[in-house]
Amino acid sequence: MDEGLFDPDSDSLAFPDDTVVGILDEPDEASAAVDRLISEGIPEERIHVMCCDSGARRLDPSGKRHGIVGRLHRLIQHFGDEEIPHVKRQAAELRAGRFLVAAPAEDDQ
């Protein structure tokens, strides 16, 4: 796995800076987005889809699920970064039943 890519099976708390994240309402929209990304040359294994409460837990906006290190990570982000509002919104969208699609953004894409 590339170091810069979010791994949904790891305990990563954030997407890397070079990741595009989209929120979609329906499963067929998420599937179509994945198909389009693949047709644009993004390898399927580098595209990640999350949904529902399990996806929101994975994002862990508070950092609590990741213990003291996770809380510290989120605290630092809160004071020095704009990521926290995005992560909170993404988690809320997932809890509402929407789908998150994430893929790497290459320099020329």
C-alpha positions as a Python dict, from the first residue, in 0.01 Angstrom:
ca = {
    (1, 'M'): (0, 0, 0),
    (2, 'D'): (121, 353, -76),
    (3, 'E'): (195, 552, 237),
    (4, 'G'): (-18, 842, 111),
    (5, 'L'): (-335, 640, 62),
    (6, 'F'): (-609, 596, 319),
    (7, 'D'): (-638, 232, 419),
    (8, 'P'): (-987, 151, 550),
    (9, 'D'): (-850, -157, 724),
    (10, 'S'): (-592, 38, 922),
    (11, 'D'): (-640, 268, 1217),
    (12, 'S'): (-577, 576, 1004),
    (13, 'L'): (-761, 885, 1127),
    (14, 'A'): (-739, 1088, 809),
    (15, 'F'): (-727, 1085, 435),
    (16, 'P'): (-399, 1214, 295),
    (17, 'D'): (-394, 1562, 143),
    (18, 'D'): (-392, 1424, -210),
    (19, 'T'): (-729, 1250, -177),
    (20, 'V'): (-1060, 1352, -332),
    (21, 'V'): (-1363, 1266, -119),
    (22, 'G'): (-1722, 1272, -240),
    (23, 'I'): (-2051, 1213, -59),
    (24, 'L'): (-2330, 1047, -257),
    (25, 'D'): (-2690, 973, -164),
    (26, 'E'): (-2756, 638, -326),
    (27, 'P'): (-2562, 312, -371),
    (28, 'D'): (-2602, 330, -749),
    (29, 'E'): (-2447, 679, -746),
    (30, 'A'): (-2150, 548, -548),
    (31, 'S'): (-2113, 256, -788),
    (32, 'A'): (-2129, 489, -1089),
    (33, 'A'): (-1865, 715, -928),
    (34, 'V'): (-1635, 416, -875),
    (35, 'D'): (-1689, 305, -1236),
    (36, 'R'): (-1608, 655, -1361),
    (37, 'L'): (-1292, 676, -1150),
    (38, 'I'): (-1178, 340, -1287),
    (39, 'S'): (-1253, 454, -1643),
    (40, 'E'): (-1039, 762, -1576),
    (41, 'G'): (-744, 539, -1486),
    (42, 'I'): (-763, 521, -1106),
    (43, 'P'): (-683, 162, -999),
    (44, 'E'): (-982, -1, -830),
    (45, 'E'): (-773, -98, -526),
    (46, 'R'): (-702, 271, -461),
    (47, 'I'): (-1073, 366, -450),
    (48, 'H'): (-1249, 335, -117),
    (49, 'V'): (-1620, 341, -36),
    (50, 'M'): (-1763, 376, 313),
    (51, 'C'): (-2118, 395, 438),
    (52, 'C'): (-2339, 397, 743),
    (53, 'D'): (-2238, 392, 1109),
    (54, 'S'): (-1942, 164, 1042),
    (55, 'G'): (-1790, 426, 810),
    (56, 'A'): (-1855, 703, 1062),
    (57, 'R'): (-1684, 499, 1334),
    (58, 'R'): (-1390, 448, 1101),
    (59, 'L'): (-1351, 825, 1053),
    (60, 'D'): (-1371, 876, 1432),
    (61, 'P'): (-1411, 1258, 1436),
    (62, 'S'): (-1340, 1281, 1810),
    (63, 'G'): (-1045, 1042, 1808),
    (64, 'K'): (-1194, 853, 2106),
    (65, 'R'): (-1202, 519, 1924),
    (66, 'H'): (-828, 548, 1869),
    (67, 'G'): (-742, 616, 2235),
    (68, 'I'): (-522, 890, 2370),
    (69, 'V'): (-314, 910, 2050),
    (70, 'G'): (-629, 953, 1844),
    (71, 'R'): (-762, 1224, 2072),
    (72, 'L'): (-430, 1406, 2058),
    (73, 'H'): (-426, 1374, 1679),
    (74, 'R'): (-773, 1530, 1654),
    (75, 'L'): (-686, 1801, 1907),
    (76, 'I'): (-384, 1904, 1701),
    (77, 'Q'): (-597, 1904, 1387),
    (78, 'H'): (-859, 2116, 1562),
    (79, 'F'): (-611, 2395, 1630),
    (80, 'G'): (-397, 2382, 1319),
    (81, 'D'): (-601, 2248, 1035),
    (82, 'E'): (-934, 2273, 859),
    (83, 'E'): (-986, 1896, 841),
    (84, 'I'): (-1201, 1855, 1154),
    (85, 'P'): (-1516, 2024, 1013),
    (86, 'H'): (-1486, 1807, 702),
    (87, 'V'): (-1443, 1488, 903),
    (88, 'K'): (-1742, 1573, 1124),
    (89, 'R'): (-1957, 1646, 820),
    (90, 'Q'): (-1844, 1327, 646),
    (91, 'A'): (-1924, 1119, 956),
    (92, 'A'): (-2268, 1282, 986),
    (93, 'E'): (-2340, 1211, 618),
    (94, 'L'): (-2239, 847, 664),
    (95, 'R'): (-2460, 813, 973),
    (96, 'A'): (-2748, 953, 764),
    (97, 'G'): (-2705, 663, 521),
    (98, 'R'): (-2502, 832, 251),
    (99, 'F'): (-2190, 695, 83),
    (100, 'L'): (-1836, 830, 90),
    (101, 'V'): (-1613, 761, -209),
    (102, 'A'): (-1243, 845, -176),
    (103, 'A'): (-972, 824, -439),
    (104, 'P'): (-622, 962, -490),
    (105, 'A'): (-594, 1289, -679),
    (106, 'E'): (-302, 1270, -916),
    (107, 'D'): (-126, 1590, -1019),
    (108, 'D'): (-270, 1579, -1370),
    (109, 'Q'): (-625, 1475, -1271),
}
